[in-house]
Amino acid sequence: MAQPSYPYACARISALEKGLLSAQTIRRMAEGTTEDAMRYLLAARYGNLPDATSEDAERMIENVRRQTAQTVRELSPDPKLTDLFLLQTDAQNLKLLIKARLLGIGDVLFLEGGLFTREALGVMAAEQKYDALPEEMRDSLAELERRLKIQAEPQLVSLLVDYGYYAHCLNAAKGCKEPFVRQYFEAMCDFGNVIAFFRMRAMGAPREDVKGALLPGAGVKADALTDAYELSAEQLTRALSESTAKSALQEGLNRMLQSGSISALEKARDDYLLSLVKSHRHEVTTIFPVVGYLLARDREAKAVRLILTVKRNGLEDGVIAERLRELYG
């Protein structure tokens, strides 16, 4: 079947964007009680559960994620490109399923919105066969399973699943006509590696262990990070200099130094990634609006989950302010 045209897809996405939760709604949810937050969600028909309570929050979120993925797959004029973004959810689910297998946990939260069903991913993780995945993910997961047979280390799961996913995305981006795809996934790896660098240092890990904790190299090279391991954060600028996201990385690094928290660097990453798409959201002859809508719904879901989790568990509202990311709207 022929794929939809860009003007048609973008027109549909423009209409669907009207259903996104506004920044004002998210702010009011964050400022109110759990009941207030649910009233806003129900008024917006979020998740299509008209009688939902706060106990149904995950169902609401996953309903929206499932419908968003379905819409993107139906409308995308370039499914090979948009599949790269949807595949991230499958990577997350594989991490959960493999860790559950190692720890003997029977049931795990399944995130909707990927390319594969719960059943398909469950079989992969149980049988340790990943033939349906892209080559880079197959290879990385084969290495993971080999190492898990030697020693069951749950911390290896996230590292090697992510490594395979980003290796696939970086390779696939080379053939994409949209330069932003390469820029997006390179930035993901560069930010991820700088964040891993600081986490390793905070744990007091040996310098020689750093390379084994990194994603595929893009602009920020593994050797540059290991060379900078004993240096102060202010001296890291040279290691960041070849990244296409160097300005955003430096800004995030400055925020981290001021706040003393790695979460400031994570927030800089998330806001930068959204900015790559957000400024092009009204174009009608590119893939930007379709990808932007997918990222907008993902960002929205994380905001809803954060707010309701904080409210239900009686945590300080300051947690929301610290972790809430810029929205698409």
Order of alpha helices (4+ residues) and beta strands (2+ residues): alpha-alpha-alpha-alpha-alpha-alpha-alpha-alpha-alpha-alpha-alpha-alpha-alpha-alpha-alpha
